[in-house]
Amino acid sequence: MLDKFQWKKWVLPLAVGIILWLLTPLKPGAISVPAWHLFAIFIATIIACVTKPLPMMAVTIIAIVVATLTGIFKMDEVAAGFGNSTAWMVAMCMFMAAGFIKSGLGKRIAYFFVKTFGKKTLGLAYALSMVETVLAIGIPSNNARVNGIMYPIIDNLSKEMGSDPKKGTQRKMGSFLVFNEYEVNIVTSTMFLTGLAGNMVALGIAKTQNVSISWMQWFIAAIVPGIISLLVVPFILYKIYPPEVKETPNAHAWADAKLKELGKTTVAEKIMAAVFILAVVLWLVGSKIGIDATEVSFIAVALLLITGVINVKDLLGQSFAWNILTWLSIIMLMSQKLMTLGFFPWFSKTLGNALHGMNWIWVLVILYLVYFYLHYLFPSITTQISALYAGFLSVAIGAGVPPLMAALMLALDGSLYLSTSTYSAGPAALLSSTGYVSNKDWWKLSAIIGVVLNVIWLGGGLLWTKVIGMW
């Protein structure tokens, strides 16, 4: 039996792609024909990732086939693209996250915080925020943290407290906790270089423009706006999207019972904790001893396999990891080709000319906000970083923004901009479809918290980086 053909969802991406292709004679003179054609395919692919006539993996495979048949890519280039180290690092981190889930360590950490701080709903939100922060240090996959650890706990806890979308009682507590988790996940992804794979993609791109950012530089720049965000965001959500249930005295007993169910810390949990700590240490000092972030993730997974915390069946069962490995490799391959063909350098030069003569602080503010709100057009973090970060960075540096400031602020922006849409990244796609938060509320709340995050990280971030002497 054939799958249903979603022809309506094909209309917009095909129409835009074909129109852009047919406009080749009217393209800017500085852009080559192959660059323009790839741009048309790339934009059509991005739109298809939004309309979703097929899953992203299928859409990107079709796109790369079209780009190959039209002579833009050779098959050897495509095959080599699947050796992308960033895509493999994301996949390996998801395998490592499987160890957190299978061993039960992630749940134990979460239950401990809920038991300790969960007497009120707002207190629960802060407790879960602390769990997110701990996990973000060493799990550079927001999908793994949300999908594998945090959401199942929030879902179970909410239903235990009588808040269930299927019963129409989601606003009792679950709606607030689910959306708070989403926004806090954005904050923790931004606070640590190892909090999000996209952060390391930006770091790698910055290095091509002779700007290096260490783990500690990132942490120092992000720690103050990060802590402020962790304190402010749950409180603001509590006021503008309040839970109906304010007191949760049963949460302590629930978490305590769950901890008793888990029993004593198992050997698997101890090994997982040791591997986690080792991975964090290597992410901190690995560059000094010749071990990059991707290699660290491979080492961690290898240790988990050797010790039996996870097995090959667990790896094969991580369909999302293999899915993202495929589509992310293709998207990054297309983005890199657009750079090589000169499309993004042209874009940078054109935008830079428009900003010529402006004070560099205002240039940075404009670029930051444009970069943030452009994410409404992108269904992926790394897609936008791969497509635009290099161009925006070159424009900023060319306009006089201190290179480290330019690279760091735009890199931080590369996770903050998730407070936009229901398709901004994997966690948004999952949490917005659980029934806890309506589509209308999701868009409205994302827009409001997006403004809050911009005030804290752009306004406050500029002040803080001045205090610590970055400019």
C-alpha positions in Angstrom: 0.0 0.0 0.0 1.4 3.4 -1.0 1.8 6.3 1.5 -0.6 9.2 0.9 0.9 11.8 -1.5 0.8 15.2 0.3 0.5 17.3 -2.8 -0.7 20.4 -1.1 2.4 20.5 1.0 4.6 20.3 -2.1 3.0 23.4 -3.8 4.8 26.2 -2.0 8.4 24.7 -2.0 8.1 23.7 -5.6 6.6 27.0 -6.7 9.2 29.1 -4.9 12.1 26.9 -6.1 10.9 26.9 -9.7 10.3 30.7 -9.7 13.7 31.4 -8.3 15.3 29.0 -10.9 13.4 30.8 -13.7 14.6 34.2 -12.4 18.2 33.2 -13.2 18.5 35.8 -16.0 17.6 38.5 -13.4 20.1 37.4 -10.7 22.7 39.8 -9.4 25.7 39.9 -11.7 28.1 38.9 -8.8 26.3 35.6 -8.3 27.2 32.7 -10.6 24.5 30.6 -12.3 25.4 27.4 -10.2 25.2 29.5 -7.0 21.8 30.9 -7.9 20.5 27.5 -8.9 21.7 26.0 -5.6 20.1 28.9 -3.8 16.8 28.1 -5.4 17.1 24.4 -4.4 18.2 25.4 -0.9 15.3 27.8 -0.3 12.8 25.2 -1.7 14.3 22.6 0.7 14.0 24.9 3.7 10.4 25.6 2.8 9.7 21.9 2.4 11.2 21.3 5.8 8.5 23.7 7.1 5.5 22.4 5.1 6.7 18.8 5.6 5.3 16.9 2.5 7.7 14.3 3.7 10.0 14.0 6.7 13.1 16.2 6.6 15.4 13.2 5.9 13.4 12.4 2.7 13.2 16.1 1.7 16.9 16.6 1.9 17.7 13.4 0.0 15.4 14.5 -2.8 17.0 18.0 -2.8 20.6 16.6 -3.1 19.5 14.3 -5.9 18.1 17.3 -7.8 21.3 19.2 -7.1 23.4 16.3 -8.4 21.3 15.7 -11.5 21.6 19.4 -12.4 25.4 19.2 -12.2 25.8 21.4 -9.1 27.3 18.5 -7.1 29.3 15.5 -8.1 28.4 12.2 -6.4 31.8 12.0 -4.7 31.1 15.4 -3.0 27.7 14.1 -1.7 29.2 10.9 -0.4 32.0 12.8 1.3 29.4 15.1 2.9 28.2 12.3 5.1 31.5 12.3 6.9 30.6 15.7 8.4 32.1 15.7 11.9 29.4 18.0 13.4 26.6 15.7 12.3 28.4 12.7 13.7 29.0 14.5 17.0 25.3 15.2 17.3 24.5 11.6 16.6 27.0 10.3 19.1 25.7 12.7 21.8 22.2 11.3 21.2 23.7 7.8 21.7 25.3 9.0 24.9 22.0 10.5 26.0 20.5 7.0 25.5 22.9 6.0 28.3 21.4 8.6 30.6 17.9 7.3 29.9 18.6 3.6 30.0 20.8 3.7 33.1 18.2 5.9 34.9 20.8 8.5 36.0 18.9 11.4 34.3 15.7 10.5 36.1 17.5 10.1 39.4 18.9 13.6 39.1 15.5 15.0 38.2 13.6 13.3 41.0 16.2 14.5 43.5 15.6 18.1 42.5 11.8 17.7 42.5 11.9 16.1 45.9 14.1 18.9 47.3 12.4 22.0 45.8 9.0 20.9 44.5 6.5 22.2 47.2 5.0 24.8 44.9 4.5 24.8 41.1 6.9 27.8 40.7 9.4 25.9 42.9 9.0 22.9 40.6 9.7 25.0 37.6 12.9 26.2 39.2 13.9 22.7 40.3 13.4 21.4 36.8 15.4 24.4 35.5 18.3 23.3 37.7 18.1 19.8 36.3 18.3 21.2 32.8 21.3 23.3 33.7 23.2 20.3 35.1 22.4 18.1 32.1 23.3 20.9 29.6 26.9 21.0 30.7 27.6 17.6 29.2 24.8 16.8 26.8 25.1 19.0 23.7 21.8 17.9 22.3 18.7 19.9 23.3 16.6 17.1 21.8 18.2 14.5 24.0 17.6 16.5 27.2 14.0 17.4 26.3 12.8 14.3 24.5 14.8 11.7 26.5 14.8 13.0 30.0 12.9 16.1 30.9 9.6 15.7 29.0 8.8 12.2 30.2 9.3 13.3 33.8 7.2 16.5 33.4 4.5 14.5 31.6 4.3 11.9 34.4 4.5 14.5 37.1 1.7 16.6 35.6 -0.6 13.6 35.1 0.1 12.5 38.7 -1.1 16.0 39.8 -4.3 15.7 37.7 -3.1 17.8 34.7 -3.7 15.8 31.5 -4.4 17.1 27.9 -6.6 14.1 27.2 -8.9 15.2 30.1 -8.8 18.9 29.2 -6.9 19.7 32.5 -3.6 20.6 30.9 -3.7 24.2 32.3 -3.7 22.9 35.9 0.1 22.6 35.8 1.4 20.8 32.8 1.1 23.7 30.3 3.2 25.9 32.5 5.8 23.3 33.2 6.1 22.2 29.6 6.5 25.7 28.1 8.9 26.6 31.0 11.0 23.6 30.1 11.2 24.7 26.5 12.3 28.2 27.3 14.8 27.1 30.0 16.2 24.5 27.6 17.0 27.5 25.3 18.7 29.3 28.1 20.8 26.3 29.1 21.7 25.6 25.5 23.1 29.1 25.3 25.0 29.1 28.7 27.5 26.4 27.8 29.6 25.8 24.7 28.8 22.1 25.2 25.1 22.8 25.7 24.2 22.7 22.0 25.8 21.1 19.0 25.1 24.3 17.0 27.4 26.3 19.4 30.3 24.2 18.2 29.3 24.6 14.6 29.5 28.4 15.1 32.8 28.0 16.9 34.2 26.1 13.9 32.9 28.7 11.4 34.4 31.5 13.5 37.8 29.8 13.4 37.7 30.0 9.6 37.6 33.8 10.1 40.5 33.7 12.6 38.4 34.1 15.7 38.8 31.5 18.5 36.5 31.1 21.5 37.4 28.9 24.4 35.0 27.0 26.6 35.9 29.3 29.5 35.5 32.5 27.4 32.0 31.4 26.4 31.1 30.4 29.9 32.2 33.7 31.4 30.4 35.8 28.8 27.2 33.7 29.2 27.1 33.0 33.0 25.5 36.3 34.1 22.8 36.7 31.4 22.2 32.9 31.8 21.6 33.1 35.6 19.4 36.2 35.1 17.4 34.3 32.5 17.0 31.2 34.7 15.6 33.4 37.4 13.4 35.7 35.3 11.9 33.4 32.6 10.0 31.0 35.0 8.7 33.9 37.0 7.4 35.8 33.9 5.8 32.7 32.6 4.2 32.1 36.0 2.6 35.6 35.7 1.5 35.6 32.1 0.7 31.9 31.7 -0.1 30.9 35.3 -0.9 27.3 36.3 -4.2 26.8 37.9 -2.6 24.7 40.7 -0.1 26.8 42.7 0.7 24.4 45.5 2.1 21.0 44.9 2.6 19.3 48.3 2.3 15.9 46.7 5.2 16.4 44.4 7.7 15.8 47.2 6.1 12.4 48.1 5.8 11.5 44.4 9.5 12.2 43.7 10.5 10.4 46.9 8.4 7.3 45.8 10.1 7.4 42.4 13.5 7.5 44.0 12.6 4.5 46.2 11.4 2.7 43.0 14.8 3.3 41.5 16.5 1.9 44.6 20.2 2.3 45.3 22.4 3.8 42.6 23.2 1.0 40.1 26.6 0.2 38.6 25.2 1.4 35.2 24.4 4.8 36.8 27.8 5.1 38.4 29.5 4.3 35.1 27.3 6.7 33.3 28.1 9.4 35.8 31.9 8.7 35.4 31.7 8.8 31.6 29.7 12.0 31.8 32.3 13.7 34.0 35.1 12.4 31.8 33.3 13.8 28.7 32.9 17.2 30.4 36.6 17.3 31.4 37.6 16.4 27.8 35.4 19.0 26.3 37.0 21.5 28.6 40.7 20.6 28.0 40.5 18.3 24.9 41.6 21.0 22.5 44.9 21.4 24.5 45.7 17.7 24.1 44.6 17.2 20.5 41.1 15.8 21.1 38.2 17.7 19.5 34.6 17.7 20.6 33.5 15.0 18.1 36.2 12.7 19.2 35.2 13.1 22.8 31.6 12.1 22.0 33.0 9.0 20.2 35.2 8.1 23.2 32.2 8.4 25.5 30.0 6.2 23.4 32.8 3.6 23.1 33.2 3.5 26.8 29.4 3.1 27.3 29.4 0.2 24.8 32.5 -1.5 26.3 31.0 -1.3 29.8 27.5 -2.5 28.7 25.6 0.6 29.7 24.3 0.7 26.2 24.5 -1.8 23.3 24.4 -1.9 19.6 20.6 -2.5 19.7 20.3 0.8 21.6 22.2 2.6 18.9 20.1 1.1 16.1 17.0 2.1 18.0 18.0 5.8 18.0 16.1 6.5 14.7 16.2 10.3 15.4 20.0 10.2 15.6 20.3 8.5 12.2 17.7 10.8 10.8 19.5 13.9 11.9 22.8 12.5 10.7 21.4 12.2 7.2 19.6 15.5 6.8 22.0 17.6 8.8 24.9 16.3 6.6 23.0 17.3 3.4 22.0 20.7 4.7 25.5 21.5 5.8 26.9 20.3 2.5 24.6 22.6 0.6 25.4 25.5 2.9 29.1 25.0 2.5 28.7 24.8 -1.3 26.8 28.1 -1.3 29.8 29.5 0.6 32.3 28.0 -1.9 30.3 29.3 -4.9 30.3 32.8 -3.5 26.7 33.3 -2.6 27.2 34.0 1.1 30.2 36.2 0.5 28.1 38.3 -1.9 25.3 38.5 0.7 27.8 39.7 3.4 29.3 42.3 1.1 25.8 43.6 0.1 24.6 43.8 3.7 27.9 45.3 4.8 27.6 48.1 2.3 24.1 49.0 3.6 25.6 49.3 7.1 28.7 51.3 6.1 29.5 54.2 8.4 27.3 53.1 11.3 28.6 52.8 14.9 29.7 49.2 15.4 27.4 48.7 18.4 24.4 49.5 16.3 25.7 47.3 13.6 25.9 44.4 16.1 22.4 45.2 17.5 20.9 45.2 14.0 22.7 42.0 12.9 21.8 40.3 16.2 18.1 41.1 15.9 17.9 40.3 12.2 19.7 37.0 12.8 17.3 36.2 15.7 14.1 36.9 13.8 15.2 35.2 10.6 14.8 32.0 12.5 11.1 32.1 11.7 12.2 31.0 8.2 14.4 28.1 9.4 13.3 24.7 10.9 16.7 23.9 12.3 19.3 25.5 14.5 22.3 24.2 12.6 20.7 25.0 9.2 20.6 28.7 10.0 24.0 28.7 11.6 25.5 26.9 8.6 23.7 29.2 6.1 24.1 32.6 7.7 26.6 32.7 10.6 29.7 33.2 8.4 28.0 35.9 6.4 26.8 37.8 9.4 30.1 37.4 11.2 32.1 38.8 8.2 29.7 41.8 7.9 30.1 42.5 11.7 33.9 42.3 11.6 34.0 44.4 8.5 31.9 47.1 10.1 34.3 47.4 13.0 32.7 45.1 15.7 35.5 43.5 17.8 36.0 40.0 16.3 35.6 38.1 19.6 32.4 40.1 20.4 31.0 39.6 17.0 31.6 35.9 17.0 30.4 35.3 20.5 27.2 37.4 20.4 26.1 35.9 17.1 26.9 32.4 18.4 24.9 33.0 21.6 22.1 34.2 19.3 22.2 30.9 17.5 20.3 29.1 20.3 18.3 32.0 21.8 16.5 32.4 18.5 14.7 29.2 19.2 12.1 31.3 21.1 10.2 31.8 17.9 8.1 29.1 16.2 6.7 25.6 16.7 9.2 24.3 14.1 12.3 26.1 15.4 14.0 22.9 16.5 13.3 19.3 17.6 12.2 20.2 21.2 9.7 22.7 19.8 8.3 20.2 17.4 7.8 17.7 20.2 6.6 19.9 23.0 4.2 21.9 20.8 2.5 18.7 19.7 1.9 17.2 23.2 -1.4 19.0 23.7 -0.2 20.8 26.8 0.2 24.2 25.0 -2.1 25.3 22.2 -0.6 26.5 18.9 -1.9 30.0 19.5 -0.4 30.2 23.0 2.9 28.7 21.7 3.4 31.5 19.2 2.3 34.2 21.5 4.4 33.1 24.5 7.5 32.4 22.3 7.3 36.0 20.9 7.0 37.5 24.4 9.9 35.5 25.9 11.9 36.1 22.8 11.8 39.8 23.6 12.7 39.1 27.2 15.7 37.0 26.1 16.9 39.7 23.7 16.7 42.4 26.4 18.8 40.2 28.8 21.3 38.7 26.3 21.7 41.6 23.9 21.2 44.6 26.2 22.5 43.0 29.3 25.1 41.0 27.4 26.7 44.1 25.9 26.9 45.6 29.4 28.4 42.4 30.9 30.9 41.9 28.2 32.0 45.5 28.7 32.5 44.8 32.5 34.7 41.7 31.8 36.8 43.7 29.2 35.7 42.0 26.0 35.4 45.5 24.4 
